[in-house]
């Protein structure tokens, strides 16, 4: 980040181009809009792993501090166990979706290739 004479902030791109914060936000918005469903799914899985580990660490902390927290600790333990289960199941579902998308992508064919093959076969066919 660069601060120029007028005390306005300028950001640098990877190429070294100086851009304003407004321009950076526009580029960020365009980048986020162009995320593919596969990238979105991969990011969701990563985020859910972080959430899962946070619930697990919190559960362990509550169990360790059971005497200090008191009766509320039992409610927190139930909440964290339920959250761990639901987040774990969500991760499994997202991983299945990711596997399905990857299999679908591997098995899909380009429409233009199919049309090119049809045109070649049509040219080879005898005409009456």
C-alpha positions in Angstrom: 0.0 0.0 0.0 1.3 3.5 -0.9 0.3 6.8 0.7 0.7 9.7 -1.7 1.0 13.5 -1.0 -2.8 14.0 -0.6 -3.0 11.3 2.1 -5.1 9.1 -0.1 -4.3 5.4 -0.2 -3.2 3.7 -3.4 -2.9 0.0 -3.8 -0.5 -1.8 -6.1 -1.4 -4.7 -8.4 0.9 -7.7 -9.1 2.1 -5.8 -12.2 3.0 -2.8 -10.1 0.1 -0.7 -11.4 -1.2 1.8 -8.8 -5.0 1.7 -8.3 -7.4 3.3 -6.0 -9.3 1.5 -3.3 -12.5 2.0 -5.3 -10.9 0.4 -8.4 -9.6 -2.5 -6.2 -13.1 -3.1 -4.9 -14.5 -3.2 -8.4 -11.9 -5.7 -9.5 -12.6 -7.8 -6.3 -16.3 -7.8 -7.1 -15.7 -9.0 -10.7 -13.4 -11.7 -9.4 -15.9 -12.9 -6.9 -18.7 -13.0 -9.5 -16.5 -15.2 -11.8 -16.0 -17.9 -9.2 -17.0 -21.3 -10.6 -19.4 -23.6 -8.7 -16.5 -26.0 -8.2 -14.3 -23.3 -6.6 -17.2 -22.2 -4.4 -17.7 -25.8 -3.3 -14.0 -26.3 -2.5 -14.0 -23.0 -0.4 -17.1 -24.1 1.5 -15.5 -27.4 2.4 -12.4 -25.6 3.7 -14.5 -23.2 5.7 -16.5 -26.0 7.2 -13.3 -27.8 8.3 -12.3 -24.6 10.2 -15.7 -24.3 11.8 -15.6 -28.0 12.7 -12.2 -27.6 14.4 -13.4 -24.5 16.2 -16.4 -26.4 17.7 -14.1 -29.3 18.7 -11.6 -27.0 20.4 -14.4 -25.2 22.2 -15.9 -28.5 23.4 -12.5 -29.6 24.8 -12.1 -26.2 26.5 -15.5 -26.4 28.1 -14.8 -30.0 29.3 -11.5 -28.9 30.8 -13.1 -25.9 32.5 -16.2 -27.8 33.6 -15.7 -26.9 37.3 -15.0 -23.2 36.6 -18.0 -22.7 34.3 -20.6 -24.5 36.4 -24.0 -25.7 35.3 -23.9 -23.8 32.0 -21.1 -26.1 30.9 -23.5 -29.0 30.3 -25.6 -26.9 28.0 -22.5 -25.8 26.1 -21.3 -29.4 25.8 -24.6 -30.4 24.2 -24.6 -27.4 21.9 -21.0 -28.1 20.7 -21.6 -31.9 20.3 -24.7 -31.1 18.1 -22.8 -28.5 16.1 -19.9 -31.0 15.6 -22.3 -33.6 14.3 -24.2 -31.3 11.9 -21.0 -29.7 10.6 -19.4 -33.1 10.1 -22.5 -34.3 8.1 -22.4 -31.0 6.1 -18.7 -31.7 5.3 -19.6 -35.2 4.1 -22.4 -33.9 1.9 -20.2 -31.2 0.4 -17.5 -33.7 -0.3 -20.0 -35.9 -2.1 -21.1 -32.9 -4.2 -17.5 -32.2 -5.0 -16.9 -35.8 -6.1 -20.1 -35.6 -8.2 -19.1 -32.3 -9.9 -15.6 -33.7 -10.7 -17.1 -36.9 -12.2 -19.6 -34.9 -14.2 -16.8 -32.7 -15.5 -14.7 -35.7 -16.5 -17.6 -37.4 -18.2 -18.9 -34.3 -20.0 -18.1 -33.6 -23.7 -17.7 -30.4 -25.5 -20.8 -29.6 -27.6 -18.7 -28.0 -30.4 -16.7 -31.3 -30.7 -20.0 -33.2 -31.1 -21.3 -30.8 -33.7 -18.0 -31.0 -35.6 -18.3 -34.8 -35.7 -21.9 -34.6 -36.9 -20.9 -32.2 -39.7 -18.0 -34.6 -40.8 -20.4 -37.6 -40.8 -23.0 -35.6 -42.7 -20.4 -34.7 -45.4 -19.4 -38.4 -45.8 -23.0 -39.5 -46.2 -23.9 -40.3 -49.9 -26.4 -37.9 -51.5 -29.2 -39.1 -53.7 
